[in-house]
Amino acid sequence: MFHGGAENLHAQTVNFAEATHATGKADELQLVQWIEQLGSESYVRRKNAYRCLFVEAMRDFESLQRVRGTLEGYEADSTQTVSDLERSRSVDWLLKELQQEWLDINLQAFKTQRPFKETLLGPWPEFAQAVGDRFRTRQLYAQVIKRYPQIIQGIDLELLDSMEDIDRLRRDDTVGWAGHLFVQAQLNRQIRIERRVSVGADRGRQVASKMTAILHCNGSGPNVESGLMEPVITDLVQAFLIDAGVDLRERLVIASRFGCHDLVQRDCLSVLNDPTQSPARIVNALLIASAVDGDDQQVDRWLGRFLSDSRVSHAWRSSLRPEAPRRTQIRDVALALAMHRSGLDPREHGFKLLVSDPVLIFRPYSLGFDSEQSRRQAHSGWQLAVSGKVASQAVGLYPSAAEK
């Protein structure tokens, strides 16, 4: 060990560190000696021992692992006494500082696409699989790791509980939403693959349900209307929805709202090409398929097919006339969409209580009728409205007068 006064020991420690770094890496005995000096009564001794350990660890990744292993082994030593409190605190601080320093160095290399240690960056491969390996996605992932460094240790419910509540996230907090969406998407995937029935799995589903409700509600969730990270957030929302166990109607609405076009088209094909699907699902799929940019001819064929489907999808009563419930049939929705796609206003052709929707074009419940007579009038009026020139520009669901 070191001998003499504080000044002599300071000189010995500095010379020891410089000599070691000039000739090669410190061995295990030298590391232990520096760690012991962390508990010295002299501030100078503690400071220089701390510096020597830090400099040694920053040589390279191998040195970091070696120094961290020695520090962690010493920290777990059960033979420590109360007098070792200063040393234990220094060891703890040094471990945290080394982790943060190497994380910063690694993140900088990662962001500039230089070689980096994947083991220090946690689930980057899973993140890249969801959103792609691009410059912007690396920038965002680096910000997520800086904000939630616990992700590096692994993704579980304890990690999710340590993050702030999603109710407190601002809509423009891209980093916060990216972190929560990614973590929940990974948890959803774990639950689905393992098919777990446990308290933890139930808790995971509850959290996913809360996220689903927020994403479903207009005016809440991440703001993707502007900003360079819009495609990344869209991809993360899609990754969340795939394994979230969300009802198909909700998934269609959320996917459409956040621009997950691939998922929307896949789900619409699945629903609208399957006549056994529920009326509510078919109605939502028709509305969304008409709202998004897609195959217009395919949408027209779907509308033509469902113009004769009289199954009820929605029913509601007006507070003004509770004795007359309004029922929405699948054919009513197909008719209103056909009018809309032809440039006609459905409200002028029987749909007097129509309510617009920012995602679905129309609210499905507002497309119903309180009597069969009013329904027949709307459907027959449509055939008259599309006659002649309008019919030639319409969706081709009914023949024009000339074609008859």
TIGUKOL-993415 format. One record per residue (C-alpha): residue number from 1; residue in three letters; x, z, y. Coordinates in Angstrom, 3 decimals, decimal comma. Layout:
# residues N
+-----+--------+----------+----------+----------+
! num ! residu !        x !        z !        y !
+-----+--------+----------+----------+----------+
! NUM !    ALA !        X !        Z !        Y !
...
+-----+--------+----------+----------+----------+
***
This chain:
# residues 404
+-----+--------+----------+----------+----------+
! num ! residu !        x !        z !        y !
+-----+--------+----------+----------+----------+
!   1 !    MET !    0,000 !    0,000 !    0,000 !
!   2 !    PHE !    0,966 !    0,074 !    3,653 !
!   3 !    HIS !    3,118 !    2,854 !    5,109 !
!   4 !    GLY !    3,935 !    4,170 !    8,594 !
!   5 !    GLY !    1,864 !    4,420 !   11,737 !
!   6 !    ALA !   -0,955 !    2,233 !   12,873 !
!   7 !    GLU !    1,343 !   -0,119 !   14,772 !
!   8 !    ASN !    3,681 !   -0,559 !   11,795 !
!   9 !    LEU !    0,735 !   -1,110 !    9,484 !
!  10 !    HIS !   -0,736 !   -3,649 !   11,873 !
!  11 !    ALA !    2,542 !   -5,584 !   11,854 !
!  12 !    GLN !    2,805 !   -5,307 !    8,066 !
!  13 !    THR !   -0,743 !   -6,591 !    7,593 !
!  14 !    VAL !   -0,318 !   -9,544 !    9,939 !
!  15 !    ASN !    3,065 !  -10,432 !    8,437 !
!  16 !    PHE !    1,619 !  -10,044 !    4,952 !
!  17 !    ALA !   -1,245 !  -12,432 !    5,772 !
!  18 !    GLU !    1,011 !  -14,986 !    7,443 !
!  19 !    ALA !    3,550 !  -14,854 !    4,637 !
!  20 !    THR !    0,845 !  -15,216 !    2,026 !
!  21 !    HIS !   -0,705 !  -18,209 !    3,752 !
!  22 !    ALA !    2,701 !  -19,791 !    4,184 !
!  23 !    THR !    3,677 !  -19,428 !    0,523 !
!  24 !    GLY !    0,353 !  -19,768 !   -1,285 !
!  25 !    LYS !   -2,937 !  -18,127 !   -2,108 !
!  26 !    ALA !   -3,258 !  -14,362 !   -2,320 !
!  27 !    ASP !   -3,528 !  -12,938 !   -5,811 !
!  28 !    GLU !   -6,102 !  -10,413 !   -7,025 !
!  29 !    LEU !   -3,875 !   -7,426 !   -6,246 !
!  30 !    GLN !   -3,456 !   -8,537 !   -2,654 !
!  31 !    LEU !   -7,215 !   -9,007 !   -2,282 !
!  32 !    VAL !   -7,837 !   -5,486 !   -3,570 !
!  33 !    GLN !   -5,257 !   -4,077 !   -1,161 !
!  34 !    TRP !   -6,999 !   -5,732 !    1,781 !
!  35 !    ILE !  -10,364 !   -4,443 !    0,599 !
!  36 !    GLU !   -8,988 !   -0,910 !    0,395 !
!  37 !    GLN !   -7,743 !   -1,221 !    3,969 !
!  38 !    LEU !  -11,342 !   -1,888 !    5,077 !
!  39 !    GLY !  -11,981 !    1,832 !    4,594 !
!  40 !    SER !   -9,041 !    2,974 !    6,710 !
!  41 !    GLU !   -9,579 !    5,494 !    9,497 !
!  42 !    SER !   -7,650 !    3,173 !   11,802 !
!  43 !    TYR !   -9,668 !    0,486 !   13,563 !
!  44 !    VAL !   -6,568 !   -1,727 !   13,745 !
!  45 !    ARG !   -6,050 !   -1,506 !    9,996 !
!  46 !    ARG !   -9,689 !   -2,308 !    9,257 !
!  47 !    LYS !   -9,730 !   -5,233 !   11,673 !
!  48 !    ASN !   -6,624 !   -6,864 !   10,260 !
!  49 !    ALA !   -7,681 !   -6,379 !    6,657 !
!  50 !    TYR !  -11,024 !   -7,976 !    7,510 !
!  51 !    ARG !   -9,199 !  -10,893 !    9,160 !
!  52 !    CYS !   -6,905 !  -11,429 !    6,179 !
!  53 !    LEU !   -9,823 !  -11,565 !    3,746 !
!  54 !    PHE !  -11,772 !  -13,924 !    5,983 !
!  55 !    VAL !   -8,849 !  -16,330 !    6,462 !
!  56 !    GLU !   -8,092 !  -16,285 !    2,737 !
!  57 !    ALA !  -11,705 !  -17,108 !    1,861 !
!  58 !    MET !  -11,800 !  -19,991 !    4,333 !
!  59 !    ARG !   -8,939 !  -21,869 !    2,648 !
!  60 !    ASP !  -11,267 !  -23,886 !    0,426 !
!  61 !    PHE !  -14,348 !  -23,504 !   -1,739 !
!  62 !    GLU !  -12,364 !  -22,166 !   -4,694 !
!  63 !    SER !  -10,849 !  -19,447 !   -2,507 !
!  64 !    LEU !  -14,288 !  -18,575 !   -1,177 !
!  65 !    GLN !  -15,623 !  -18,070 !   -4,691 !
!  66 !    ARG !  -12,615 !  -15,959 !   -5,645 !
!  67 !    VAL !  -12,799 !  -13,695 !   -2,582 !
!  68 !    ARG !  -16,565 !  -13,360 !   -2,845 !
!  69 !    GLY !  -16,282 !  -12,431 !   -6,501 !
!  70 !    THR !  -13,756 !   -9,707 !   -5,721 !
!  71 !    LEU !  -15,840 !   -8,385 !   -2,823 !
!  72 !    GLU !  -19,046 !   -8,353 !   -4,852 !
!  73 !    GLY !  -17,293 !   -6,609 !   -7,720 !
!  74 !    TYR !  -16,015 !   -3,936 !   -5,383 !
!  75 !    GLU !  -19,419 !   -3,578 !   -3,761 !
!  76 !    ALA !  -20,983 !   -2,901 !   -7,153 !
!  77 !    ASP !  -18,386 !   -0,259 !   -8,079 !
!  78 !    SER !  -20,303 !    2,933 !   -8,918 !
!  79 !    THR !  -17,248 !    5,156 !   -8,360 !
!  80 !    GLN !  -17,516 !    4,925 !   -4,571 !
!  81 !    THR !  -17,850 !    8,159 !   -2,623 !
!  82 !    VAL !  -19,380 !    8,954 !    0,738 !
!  83 !    SER !  -15,998 !    8,435 !    2,376 !
!  84 !    ASP !  -16,137 !    4,796 !    1,335 !
!  85 !    LEU !  -19,139 !    4,112 !    3,566 !
!  86 !    GLU !  -17,055 !    2,253 !    6,153 !
!  87 !    ARG !  -15,484 !    0,067 !    3,494 !
!  88 !    SER !  -18,867 !   -0,698 !    1,884 !
!  89 !    ARG !  -20,354 !   -1,703 !    5,206 !
!  90 !    SER !  -17,371 !   -3,933 !    5,986 !
!  91 !    VAL !  -17,636 !   -5,590 !    2,576 !
!  92 !    ASP !  -21,328 !   -6,251 !    3,155 !
!  93 !    TRP !  -20,724 !   -7,704 !    6,621 !
!  94 !    LEU !  -17,859 !   -9,857 !    5,384 !
!  95 !    LEU !  -19,935 !  -11,293 !    2,544 !
!  96 !    LYS !  -22,694 !  -12,255 !    4,960 !
!  97 !    GLU !  -20,260 !  -13,755 !    7,460 !
!  98 !    LEU !  -18,499 !  -15,796 !    4,784 !
!  99 !    GLN !  -21,786 !  -17,103 !    3,460 !
! 100 !    GLN !  -22,955 !  -18,105 !    6,934 !
! 101 !    GLU !  -19,621 !  -19,661 !    7,898 !
! 102 !    TRP !  -19,434 !  -21,781 !    4,773 !
! 103 !    LEU !  -23,086 !  -22,706 !    5,115 !
! 104 !    ASP !  -22,471 !  -23,920 !    8,677 !
! 105 !    ILE !  -19,440 !  -25,961 !    7,597 !
! 106 !    ASN !  -21,293 !  -27,411 !    4,634 !
! 107 !    LEU !  -24,387 !  -28,238 !    6,659 !
! 108 !    GLN !  -22,299 !  -30,065 !    9,231 !
! 109 !    ALA !  -20,690 !  -32,166 !    6,506 !
! 110 !    PHE !  -24,097 !  -32,665 !    4,910 !
! 111 !    LYS !  -25,725 !  -33,891 !    8,143 !
! 112 !    THR !  -22,949 !  -36,413 !    8,761 !
! 113 !    GLN !  -23,050 !  -37,552 !    5,115 !
! 114 !    ARG !  -19,528 !  -36,381 !    4,386 !
! 115 !    PRO !  -18,764 !  -34,781 !    0,990 !
! 116 !    PHE !  -20,450 !  -31,392 !    0,645 !
! 117 !    LYS !  -21,028 !  -28,723 !   -1,997 !
! 118 !    GLU !  -24,572 !  -29,145 !   -3,361 !
! 119 !    THR !  -24,436 !  -25,644 !   -4,828 !
! 120 !    LEU !  -24,358 !  -24,243 !   -1,290 !
! 121 !    LEU !  -27,400 !  -26,175 !   -0,102 !
! 122 !    GLY !  -30,007 !  -25,154 !   -2,650 !
! 123 !    PRO !  -32,766 !  -27,587 !   -3,696 !
! 124 !    TRP !  -31,662 !  -30,566 !   -1,605 !
! 125 !    PRO !  -32,145 !  -33,008 !   -4,546 !
! 126 !    GLU !  -35,811 !  -31,957 !   -4,814 !
! 127 !    PHE !  -36,275 !  -32,291 !   -1,050 !
! 128 !    ALA !  -34,674 !  -35,742 !   -1,067 !
! 129 !    GLN !  -36,874 !  -36,790 !   -3,985 !
! 130 !    ALA !  -39,966 !  -35,942 !   -1,937 !
! 131 !    VAL !  -38,939 !  -37,419 !    1,427 !
! 132 !    GLY !  -35,933 !  -39,653 !    0,750 !
! 133 !    ASP !  -32,236 !  -39,318 !    1,575 !
! 134 !    ARG !  -32,056 !  -40,499 !    5,165 !
! 135 !    PHE !  -30,309 !  -39,269 !    8,292 !
! 136 !    ARG !  -33,476 !  -37,727 !    9,713 !
! 137 !    THR !  -34,379 !  -35,982 !    6,489 !
! 138 !    ARG !  -30,902 !  -34,468 !    6,266 !
! 139 !    GLN !  -31,200 !  -33,229 !    9,828 !
! 140 !    LEU !  -34,551 !  -31,615 !    9,071 !
! 141 !    TYR !  -33,400 !  -30,066 !    5,791 !
! 142 !    ALA !  -30,378 !  -28,573 !    7,550 !
! 143 !    GLN !  -32,706 !  -27,001 !   10,118 !
! 144 !    VAL !  -34,953 !  -25,663 !    7,359 !
! 145 !    ILE !  -31,992 !  -24,055 !    5,571 !
! 146 !    LYS !  -30,730 !  -22,513 !    8,805 !
! 147 !    ARG !  -34,151 !  -20,986 !    9,412 !
! 148 !    TYR !  -34,904 !  -20,003 !    5,809 !
! 149 !    PRO !  -31,504 !  -19,446 !    4,124 !
! 150 !    GLN !  -33,273 !  -17,651 !    1,257 !
! 151 !    ILE !  -34,246 !  -21,089 !   -0,068 !
! 152 !    ILE !  -30,653 !  -21,500 !   -1,277 !
! 153 !    GLN !  -31,084 !  -18,599 !   -3,709 !
! 154 !    GLY !  -34,171 !  -20,131 !   -5,320 !
! 155 !    ILE !  -37,848 !  -20,793 !   -4,676 !
! 156 !    ASP !  -40,357 !  -18,158 !   -5,752 !
! 157 !    LEU !  -43,248 !  -16,131 !   -4,346 !
! 158 !    GLU !  -40,873 !  -13,541 !   -2,912 !
! 159 !    LEU !  -39,329 !  -16,291 !   -0,790 !
! 160 !    LEU !  -42,764 !  -17,375 !    0,387 !
! 161 !    ASP !  -43,676 !  -13,795 !    1,277 !
! 162 !    SER !  -40,490 !  -13,478 !    3,344 !
! 163 !    MET !  -41,470 !  -16,468 !    5,503 !
! 164 !    GLU !  -43,820 !  -16,144 !    8,452 !
! 165 !    ASP !  -47,539 !  -16,597 !    7,877 !
! 166 !    ILE !  -48,654 !  -20,206 !    8,274 !
! 167 !    ASP !  -51,410 !  -19,028 !   10,613 !
! 168 !    ARG !  -48,691 !  -18,231 !   13,146 !
! 169 !    LEU !  -47,009 !  -21,631 !   13,084 !
! 170 !    ARG !  -47,470 !  -23,814 !   16,136 !
! 171 !    ARG !  -48,632 !  -27,340 !   15,432 !
! 172 !    ASP !  -45,410 !  -28,772 !   16,864 !
! 173 !    ASP !  -43,200 !  -26,444 !   14,767 !
! 174 !    THR !  -41,899 !  -29,219 !   12,531 !
! 175 !    VAL !  -39,204 !  -27,086 !   10,887 !
! 176 !    GLY !  -41,652 !  -24,314 !   10,020 !
! 177 !    TRP !  -44,227 !  -26,672 !    8,522 !
! 178 !    ALA !  -41,551 !  -28,590 !    6,616 !
! 179 !    GLY !  -40,234 !  -25,349 !    5,111 !
! 180 !    HIS !  -43,665 !  -24,088 !    4,069 !
! 181 !    LEU !  -44,868 !  -27,424 !    2,695 !
! 182 !    PHE !  -41,696 !  -27,930 !    0,661 !
! 183 !    VAL !  -41,661 !  -24,390 !   -0,757 !
! 184 !    GLN !  -45,348 !  -24,525 !   -1,668 !
! 185 !    ALA !  -44,974 !  -27,974 !   -3,226 !
! 186 !    GLN !  -42,181 !  -26,657 !   -5,464 !
! 187 !    LEU !  -44,234 !  -23,577 !   -6,410 !
! 188 !    ASN !  -47,243 !  -25,779 !   -7,223 !
! 189 !    ARG !  -45,041 !  -27,888 !   -9,462 !
! 190 !    GLN !  -43,653 !  -24,829 !  -11,257 !
! 191 !    ILE !  -47,157 !  -23,480 !  -11,897 !
! 192 !    ARG !  -48,399 !  -26,841 !  -13,180 !
! 193 !    ILE !  -45,454 !  -27,460 !  -15,492 !
! 194 !    GLU !  -45,342 !  -23,943 !  -16,915 !
! 195 !    ARG !  -49,150 !  -23,649 !  -17,015 !
! 196 !    ARG !  -48,752 !  -19,968 !  -16,223 !
! 197 !    VAL !  -51,661 !  -17,540 !  -16,291 !
! 198 !    SER !  -50,335 !  -14,530 !  -14,447 !
! 199 !    VAL !  -50,673 !  -12,509 !  -11,285 !
! 200 !    GLY !  -47,865 !  -14,555 !   -9,739 !
! 201 !    ALA !  -49,554 !  -17,846 !  -10,627 !
! 202 !    ASP !  -52,862 !  -16,620 !   -9,198 !
! 203 !    ARG !  -51,077 !  -15,576 !   -6,021 !
! 204 !    GLY !  -49,456 !  -19,014 !   -5,806 !
! 205 !    ARG !  -52,853 !  -20,707 !   -6,121 !
! 206 !    GLN !  -54,307 !  -18,479 !   -3,405 !
! 207 !    VAL !  -51,516 !  -19,458 !   -1,031 !
! 208 !    ALA !  -52,016 !  -23,134 !   -1,903 !
! 209 !    SER !  -55,746 !  -22,783 !   -1,189 !
! 210 !    LYS !  -54,979 !  -21,373 !    2,238 !
! 211 !    MET !  -52,629 !  -24,254 !    3,025 !
! 212 !    THR !  -55,279 !  -26,704 !    1,800 !
! 213 !    ALA !  -57,909 !  -25,206 !    4,108 !
! 214 !    ILE !  -55,573 !  -25,465 !    7,096 !
! 215 !    LEU !  -54,621 !  -29,070 !    6,342 !
! 216 !    HIS !  -58,280 !  -29,991 !    5,854 !
! 217 !    CYS !  -59,419 !  -28,636 !    9,218 !
! 218 !    ASN !  -59,091 !  -30,932 !   12,232 !
! 219 !    GLY !  -56,950 !  -29,389 !   14,948 !
! 220 !    SER !  -54,840 !  -27,306 !   12,584 !
! 221 !    GLY !  -51,733 !  -27,941 !   10,511 !
! 222 !    PRO !  -48,638 !  -29,884 !   11,586 !
! 223 !    ASN !  -48,897 !  -32,394 !   14,400 !
! 224 !    VAL !  -47,821 !  -35,810 !   13,112 !
! 225 !    GLU !  -49,180 !  -37,925 !   15,922 !
! 226 !    SER !  -45,800 !  -38,148 !   17,630 !
! 227 !    GLY !  -42,168 !  -37,472 !   16,905 !
! 228 !    LEU !  -39,441 !  -38,916 !   14,741 !
! 229 !    MET !  -40,248 !  -36,571 !   11,856 !
! 230 !    GLU !  -43,779 !  -37,901 !   11,301 !
! 231 !    PRO !  -42,881 !  -39,829 !    8,088 !
! 232 !    VAL !  -41,093 !  -36,771 !    6,686 !
! 233 !    ILE !  -44,060 !  -34,450 !    7,278 !
! 234 !    THR !  -46,371 !  -37,081 !    5,780 !
! 235 !    ASP !  -44,227 !  -37,232 !    2,635 !
! 236 !    LEU !  -44,150 !  -33,424 !    2,381 !
! 237 !    VAL !  -47,942 !  -33,215 !    2,706 !
! 238 !    GLN !  -48,230 !  -35,773 !   -0,086 !
! 239 !    ALA !  -45,786 !  -33,810 !   -2,262 !
! 240 !    PHE !  -47,880 !  -30,681 !   -1,682 !
! 241 !    LEU !  -51,154 !  -32,431 !   -2,576 !
! 242 !    ILE !  -49,906 !  -33,988 !   -5,806 !
! 243 !    ASP !  -49,464 !  -30,666 !   -7,626 !
! 244 !    ALA !  -51,729 !  -28,400 !   -5,568 !
! 245 !    GLY !  -54,756 !  -28,709 !   -7,838 !
! 246 !    VAL !  -56,860 !  -29,663 !   -4,811 !
! 247 !    ASP !  -60,360 !  -31,041 !   -5,327 !
! 248 !    LEU !  -60,252 !  -34,830 !   -5,121 !
! 249 !    ARG !  -62,639 !  -34,970 !   -2,155 !
! 250 !    GLU !  -60,449 !  -32,571 !   -0,178 !
! 251 !    ARG !  -57,310 !  -34,397 !   -1,225 !
! 252 !    LEU !  -58,697 !  -37,700 !   -0,001 !
! 253 !    VAL !  -59,600 !  -36,235 !    3,381 !
! 254 !    ILE !  -56,227 !  -34,501 !    3,834 !
! 255 !    ALA !  -54,234 !  -37,500 !    2,620 !
! 256 !    SER !  -56,131 !  -39,783 !    4,982 !
! 257 !    ARG !  -55,699 !  -37,407 !    7,912 !
! 258 !    PHE !  -51,919 !  -37,208 !    7,490 !
! 259 !    GLY !  -51,333 !  -40,865 !    6,678 !
! 260 !    CYS !  -50,523 !  -40,516 !    2,956 !
! 261 !    HIS !  -51,636 !  -44,104 !    2,355 !
! 262 !    ASP !  -50,191 !  -44,514 !   -1,134 !
! 263 !    LEU !  -52,027 !  -41,423 !   -2,370 !
! 264 !    VAL !  -55,246 !  -42,496 !   -0,617 !
! 265 !    GLN !  -55,225 !  -45,950 !   -2,178 !
! 266 !    ARG !  -54,466 !  -44,567 !   -5,618 !
! 267 !    ASP !  -57,265 !  -41,999 !   -5,434 !
! 268 !    CYS !  -59,770 !  -44,482 !   -4,011 !
! 269 !    LEU !  -59,066 !  -46,894 !   -6,857 !
! 270 !    SER !  -59,459 !  -44,071 !   -9,357 !
! 271 !    VAL !  -62,833 !  -42,965 !   -7,954 !
! 272 !    LEU !  -64,480 !  -46,224 !   -6,946 !
! 273 !    ASN !  -63,618 !  -48,033 !  -10,171 !
! 274 !    ASP !  -65,113 !  -45,206 !  -12,243 !
! 275 !    PRO !  -68,955 !  -45,161 !  -12,174 !
! 276 !    THR !  -69,021 !  -41,727 !  -13,830 !
! 277 !    GLN !  -67,557 !  -40,030 !  -10,744 !
! 278 !    SER !  -69,818 !  -37,670 !   -8,790 !
! 279 !    PRO !  -71,827 !  -39,124 !   -5,881 !
! 280 !    ALA !  -70,036 !  -36,865 !   -3,375 !
! 281 !    ARG !  -66,639 !  -38,161 !   -4,496 !
! 282 !    ILE !  -67,789 !  -41,767 !   -4,366 !
! 283 !    VAL !  -69,164 !  -41,340 !   -0,838 !
! 284 !    ASN !  -65,945 !  -39,760 !    0,433 !
! 285 !    ALA !  -63,869 !  -42,467 !   -1,230 !
! 286 !    LEU !  -66,027 !  -45,220 !    0,320 !
! 287 !    LEU !  -65,689 !  -43,714 !    3,787 !
! 288 !    ILE !  -61,934 !  -43,272 !    3,528 !
! 289 !    ALA !  -61,323 !  -46,670 !    1,921 !
! 290 !    SER !  -63,121 !  -48,225 !    4,896 !
! 291 !    ALA !  -61,186 !  -46,139 !    7,411 !
! 292 !    VAL !  -57,650 !  -46,908 !    6,249 !
! 293 !    ASP !  -55,828 !  -50,219 !    6,432 !
! 294 !    GLY !  -56,110 !  -51,764 !    3,007 !
! 295 !    ASP !  -57,579 !  -54,628 !    1,023 !
! 296 !    ASP !  -60,698 !  -55,616 !    2,999 !
! 297 !    GLN !  -62,024 !  -57,830 !    0,221 !
! 298 !    GLN !  -61,740 !  -54,989 !   -2,274 !
! 299 !    VAL !  -63,618 !  -52,649 !    0,089 !
! 300 !    ASP !  -66,340 !  -55,279 !    0,552 !
! 301 !    ARG !  -66,756 !  -55,556 !   -3,224 !
! 302 !    TRP !  -67,095 !  -51,787 !   -3,517 !
! 303 !    LEU !  -69,721 !  -51,682 !   -0,770 !
! 304 !    GLY !  -71,679 !  -54,482 !   -2,438 !
! 305 !    ARG !  -71,589 !  -52,664 !   -5,767 !
! 306 !    PHE !  -72,879 !  -49,374 !   -4,360 !
! 307 !    LEU !  -75,638 !  -50,843 !   -2,130 !
! 308 !    SER !  -78,061 !  -50,361 !   -5,017 !
! 309 !    ASP !  -76,869 !  -46,890 !   -6,102 !
! 310 !    SER !  -79,642 !  -44,396 !   -5,297 !
! 311 !    ARG !  -77,862 !  -41,233 !   -6,443 !
! 312 !    VAL !  -77,965 !  -38,392 !   -3,882 !
! 313 !    SER !  -74,605 !  -37,213 !   -2,552 !
! 314 !    HIS !  -75,684 !  -34,840 !    0,237 !
! 315 !    ALA !  -78,839 !  -33,012 !    1,297 !
! 316 !    TRP !  -79,491 !  -30,869 !    4,357 !
! 317 !    ARG !  -82,327 !  -29,529 !    6,486 !
! 318 !    SER !  -82,600 !  -29,722 !   10,238 !
! 319 !    SER !  -83,327 !  -26,481 !   12,067 !
! 320 !    LEU !  -85,941 !  -28,398 !   14,057 !
! 321 !    ARG !  -87,734 !  -29,750 !   10,991 !
! 322 !    PRO !  -86,848 !  -27,531 !    8,011 !
! 323 !    GLU !  -89,795 !  -28,871 !    6,019 !
! 324 !    ALA !  -88,269 !  -32,360 !    5,910 !
! 325 !    PRO !  -84,876 !  -32,328 !    4,124 !
! 326 !    ARG !  -82,615 !  -35,294 !    4,748 !
! 327 !    ARG !  -80,962 !  -36,773 !    1,702 !
! 328 !    THR !  -77,971 !  -39,089 !    1,707 !
! 329 !    GLN !  -77,787 !  -41,592 !   -1,127 !
! 330 !    ILE !  -74,691 !  -43,567 !   -2,010 !
! 331 !    ARG !  -76,408 !  -46,793 !   -0,932 !
! 332 !    ASP !  -77,073 !  -45,308 !    2,525 !
! 333 !    VAL !  -73,369 !  -44,761 !    3,087 !
! 334 !    ALA !  -72,531 !  -48,239 !    1,790 !
! 335 !    LEU !  -75,138 !  -49,706 !    4,144 !
! 336 !    ALA !  -73,867 !  -47,857 !    7,236 !
! 337 !    LEU !  -70,298 !  -48,922 !    6,479 !
! 338 !    ALA !  -71,373 !  -52,535 !    5,947 !
! 339 !    MET !  -73,029 !  -52,492 !    9,365 !
! 340 !    HIS !  -69,994 !  -50,906 !   10,972 !
! 341 !    ARG !  -67,621 !  -53,434 !    9,398 !
! 342 !    SER !  -69,871 !  -56,249 !   10,683 !
! 343 !    GLY !  -69,618 !  -55,020 !   14,254 !
! 344 !    LEU !  -73,117 !  -53,491 !   14,310 !
! 345 !    ASP !  -74,017 !  -49,975 !   15,404 !
! 346 !    PRO !  -75,820 !  -48,211 !   12,512 !
! 347 !    ARG !  -77,638 !  -45,988 !   15,017 !
! 348 !    GLU !  -79,538 !  -49,042 !   16,240 !
! 349 !    HIS !  -80,653 !  -49,874 !   12,698 !
! 350 !    GLY !  -82,167 !  -46,683 !   11,350 !
! 351 !    PHE !  -79,302 !  -44,155 !   11,325 !
! 352 !    LYS !  -80,489 !  -42,227 !   14,376 !
! 353 !    LEU !  -78,721 !  -38,938 !   13,544 !
! 354 !    LEU !  -75,370 !  -40,529 !   12,778 !
! 355 !    VAL !  -72,361 !  -38,330 !   13,616 !
! 356 !    SER !  -68,879 !  -39,838 !   13,938 !
! 357 !    ASP !  -65,837 !  -38,334 !   12,231 !
! 358 !    PRO !  -62,160 !  -38,789 !   13,232 !
! 359 !    VAL !  -61,071 !  -39,239 !    9,615 !
! 360 !    LEU !  -64,109 !  -40,486 !    7,670 !
! 361 !    ILE !  -65,631 !  -42,711 !   10,417 !
! 362 !    PHE !  -69,014 !  -41,007 !    9,820 !
! 363 !    ARG !  -70,051 !  -37,585 !    8,567 !
! 364 !    PRO !  -71,661 !  -38,285 !    5,168 !
! 365 !    TYR !  -74,539 !  -35,822 !    5,638 !
! 366 !    SER !  -75,583 !  -37,613 !    8,868 !
! 367 !    LEU !  -76,237 !  -40,893 !    7,036 !
! 368 !    GLY !  -79,323 !  -39,707 !    5,163 !
! 369 !    PHE !  -83,076 !  -40,153 !    5,650 !
! 370 !    ASP !  -86,017 !  -37,767 !    5,532 !
! 371 !    SER !  -88,332 !  -40,292 !    3,861 !
! 372 !    GLU !  -88,184 !  -43,333 !    1,622 !
! 373 !    GLN !  -90,088 !  -45,322 !    4,219 !
! 374 !    SER !  -87,382 !  -44,883 !    6,880 !
! 375 !    ARG !  -84,756 !  -45,703 !    4,266 !
! 376 !    ARG !  -86,509 !  -48,951 !    3,288 !
! 377 !    GLN !  -86,840 !  -49,935 !    6,922 !
! 378 !    ALA !  -83,106 !  -49,469 !    7,498 !
! 379 !    HIS !  -82,138 !  -51,447 !    4,404 !
! 380 !    SER !  -84,575 !  -54,285 !    5,106 !
! 381 !    GLY !  -83,554 !  -54,326 !    8,767 !
! 382 !    TRP !  -79,932 !  -54,823 !    7,704 !
! 383 !    GLN !  -80,841 !  -57,993 !    5,836 !
! 384 !    LEU !  -82,453 !  -59,349 !    8,986 !
! 385 !    ALA !  -79,508 !  -58,286 !   11,145 !
! 386 !    VAL !  -76,969 !  -60,170 !    9,048 !
! 387 !    SER !  -78,884 !  -63,442 !    9,019 !
! 388 !    GLY !  -77,513 !  -66,556 !   10,654 !
! 389 !    LYS !  -74,210 !  -66,347 !   12,504 !
! 390 !    VAL !  -73,731 !  -62,633 !   11,960 !
! 391 !    ALA !  -73,980 !  -63,080 !    8,211 !
! 392 !    SER !  -71,150 !  -65,601 !    8,213 !
! 393 !    GLN !  -68,908 !  -62,984 !    9,844 !
! 394 !    ALA !  -70,215 !  -59,993 !    7,903 !
! 395 !    VAL !  -68,869 !  -58,534 !    4,726 !
! 396 !    GLY !  -70,847 !  -60,905 !    2,531 !
! 397 !    LEU !  -72,996 !  -58,268 !    0,873 !
! 398 !    TYR !  -76,278 !  -60,136 !    1,377 !
! 399 !    PRO !  -76,876 !  -63,916 !    1,525 !
! 400 !    SER !  -77,796 !  -65,391 !    4,893 !
! 401 !    ALA !  -81,116 !  -67,152 !    5,542 !
! 402 !    ALA !  -79,435 !  -70,546 !    5,140 !
! 403 !    GLU !  -77,932 !  -69,548 !    1,808 !
! 404 !    LYS !  -81,320 !  -68,454 !    0,546 !
+-----+--------+----------+----------+----------+
***
